């Protein structure tokens, strides 16, 4: 976890594994979401306003978590080290001699005992054992300028898993990663909801043109079932200040809600009709969370600055109820929409809390957390939106969140525990610890009364899926990836990776990828399952 002073260099999420040439120092910060300024490193302390505070002070800029560390594999030459953003490329096997450079580990001969790399094509399933989940891996082949582009998703619709990036939306076969369909957009993405509708309809924001200073003004519907584009409409301006380079979006029912530049509006997912605009309340809307409910965040300033959270009717935009936080508290993330569970932080108190609400907006429990979580989960770190917390799931009575021992800042670099919090009391029920030192563990779902967790590669082991009992205890592995997959899995760093357990498979999506170069290709998405 972070132990440096605010403003100092960001430490790696975990140290390089000398037995694994894939494990590289973490990448340097890349640009923020949709090409904005670079966000601070995870766990780096408070270097500026949070996303929510920034929204209240200036036009909405959608910013992202840091880039995942990236592997190089491509063409006839295979790089042993990964590609970092701003980092020095690692040694590359010489094409003419096929001899590993001095000081590099011995090239894996494909027996499954090593991490791969070298002149032979790398196979993450080499040496796969009976019962292990087969891995598929896709690298980015799209040419991208500068520091690359951010990726969004993954979303599973039937037998297809989907991701969005830059000017394309791609569907892969969930079982083997083969291309199913690809949609080309006319202009780059500038807003993406956390999830589509239950029927697989997604609405995204796209720029008005391909020029460098283009505004985010258009909504585009996409059918993820068929891989076809639907309607496209311009977002009407709410006032003379309604211009933005990015949207913050959420989908609930048949409504897609769009926040930007201290204004907000809602549109029908079915046909693009405008359903509601900015409420005339004297408070500035700044974000939405979607799913079973439409949750709106507003910033109010009279008599004192305060954050307000509301449960909104998706059809009309009218608030069913609202709750005002005490001054000094910043709403960071919506960890669950139903039941509604919210994380907020207070920089003056150097603390954060968890609030659970009843269906009618009453506070069910509220307690200051004594453990640490990623800055992506308490709002102290930069992320993709109000719901961007990798590793937080709930059932009716309990929040399960990835965390660890609280450090000197409000964000952790590594989450090696799952902490269960009682929603009725706000008290911690138990902590479950990852089985090996140096491994992160993220709860991704609750199935059959058990918590489904991903145990990331680390400590000389490849990634695995495990269950936790509702009462805690040690994680019980039920799906193991092959030993040879440890290399590529290890470069999906927790800074910006999107993990998802969908239909019996794990999917890891890199937060940002760069365009391919000779001998250098970035991992885009990895999956394993049965």
Secondary structure, DSSP 4 states (H G I P E B T S, - for coil): ---SPTTSPPPPSS---TT-TT--PPPPP---GGG-PPPPPTT----S--HHHHHHHSS-----PPPPPB---BTTB-BSSPB-SSSPP--B--TTT--PPTTSPPPP-SSSSS---SSSPP-TTTTPPTTPBEEEEEE--S---TT-EEEEEEEEETTEEEEEETTEEEEEETTT--EEEEEE-SS-EEEE-SS--TTSEEEEEEESSSSTT--EEEEEEEETTTTEEEEEEEPPPSSTT---S--EEEEETTEEEEEETTEEEEEETTT--EEE----SSSEEEEEE-SSSEEEEEEE-SSS-EEEEEEE-TTT--EEEEEEPPTT-EEEEEEEETTEEEEEEETTTTEEEEEEE-TTS-EEEEEE--SB--HHHHSSS--SSTT--SSEEE-SSEEEEEEBS--SSS--S---EEEEEETTT--EEEEEE-SSTT--EEEEEEETTEEEEEE-SBTTB--EEEEEETTEEEEEEEEEB-GGGHHHHHTS-TTT-EEEEETTEEEEE-SEE---BTTB--EEEEEEE-
